[in-house]
Amino acid sequence: MRQAGPPRGATAPTTFTVQLSSTRRGARLARLLATQWLDEHGVPYRCTASQTAALIVAELAANAVRHCGTIGRDFRLRLVLTGRTSAAGGVLRVEVTDARADKPLPPGLPRSSPGCGLLLVDALASRWGERINDPITKTVWAELKLPTDRIVLRTDRRR
């Protein structure tokens, strides 16, 4: 049976996945690796989209460290970049998976919790949410719409 490819005018999604230690250093590395990867795929370091993505990655990674760091479990960062060659622009999906499915997000925005990381994610992301994967892991994800101007998705990089 023949599988359908990406829709006409779309590029296939490009992904990046890395597992990091649940430490402050791991959260910082997640942010740095994300901006490096985005730059390699046509989203320059100092553009607004890169800075916004860095903030979202930092907040989601910091939450994973806060909830998993005390039990010595790692977290996984996954970035999925999809783009269109039409005026629709691209979408960056940021996923952070941790080993605390027993600590789901509270219903609604956690305004009473310490810090305001998820409020920041809510303000910056187009959409966000969580997914319980299995009895052990959960994924908190956020999607960011990328502007069409000045961003070229480079999916075929030759060295």
N, C-alpha and C positions, 0 to 999 in steps of 0.2 A: 504494500500500500504506500502511495506516495504522500510524503508529509508536505504541507504547505510551508513556504518560506515566509520571511517577514513581508508585511504589506508593501505594496508598491510605494516607492519613495522613502522607505524606512531602512535604517541600518540595523544589523543584528545587534542585540545587546552585548556590551562588553562588561566583563565582571572582574572584580578583584576581591580576594578573600585572604584574610590573615588571622591567625590565632595569637592572642597576646596575653601576657600575665595580668592579673587583676591588681595592678599597682598604679600609682600615679604616673610612673614612667611608662607603663603600658598604655594608659589613656593619652598621654602626650604623644607617644609614638603613633597611635591610631590617627590622631589629627595630622601629624607630619606626613605619614604615609599616604593618607587620603589626598592631601593637597599636592603631593608629588605625583601621585597616580593621575589625578585630574589634569595637572599641567601636561603630563605626557600624552593625554588624550584630548588636548585642545582647549582646556579650561585654564587660562593663565593664572599664576599665583595671586596676583594682586587685583584680579577682577572681583566684582561684587559677588558673583556666583560662587567663586572659590572661597571667599571669606565667609559667606553664609554657610556653605557646606562644612567648612572647618568648625564653625560654631555648633552646628548640629551634631557632627561626629564627636566633638569634645563633650557636649552635654550627655549624649547617649552613652559614651564610653565612661564618663565619670559616674553615671548612675550604675553601670555594670560593676565598676570598681567598688563603689560604695556598698553594693549588696553582695558581691562575691569575694571581695578582697579579704574579708575576715575569715572566710572558710577555705582560702587558698585555691580557688578554682579560676580557670582562665575564662576569657570572653573572646568571641569571634566577631570581627568586623567584616562585613560584606558590602561592597559597592557595586551597583548595577547602573550602567550608563546606557540609556537608549536615546537615539536621536533620529530626527527626520530631516530630509533634505528640503522639505517644504517649509512653509511659514509656521508650522506647528511647534518648532523648537524641540528641545530634548528634555529628558527627565532623568534626574539622578535619584536613585533609591539607596538610602543608607539603612543598613540593618545591623544591629548589635544583638548578639545572642549570648545569654548568660545562663548559668546553671542554677537559677533560682525561680523555677516555675511555681514554687510554693509562695512566692511574693509577687502576685500580679499587681498591676497598677490599680490604684483606687478608682472607682467610677468617677467620671468627670475629671476635670483638671484638679490636680492635687494642690490647691491654693494654701492649704494649711500645713503642708509639709515643709521642712527646712529647705532653703534655697528656692530658686525659681527656674530650674533647668528645663522642666517640661513645659512651663509657660513660655519660655524662650523658643523651644522647639515648635510649640503650637503657633507662635507668632511668625516664625520664619518659614516653616514648611507648608507646602500646598496641602498635604494630608499626612497624618501619622497615626500610629496605633500599635497594638501589640498582638502577638500570636503565641499561644501556648503550643509548643511543638510536640512535647511528650511529657511524662511525669517529672522530668528533670529540667528541661530547658524551655526558655521563652525567648522570643525575639521582639524587640522594640524597633520599629521601623519608621522612617520618615521619607517623604518624597519632596523633591525640590524641582520646580520647573526652571529650566535653563533658558535664558534669552536666546533668540536666534542670531542677533548681531554679534559680531566679533568672536564667535565661538565656532571652531571647526572641529568636528569629531574625527579624530584620526584613528581609524580602526585598523588600518593596514600600515604598520610602522616597519619600515625596512632599515636595517642598520648597516 
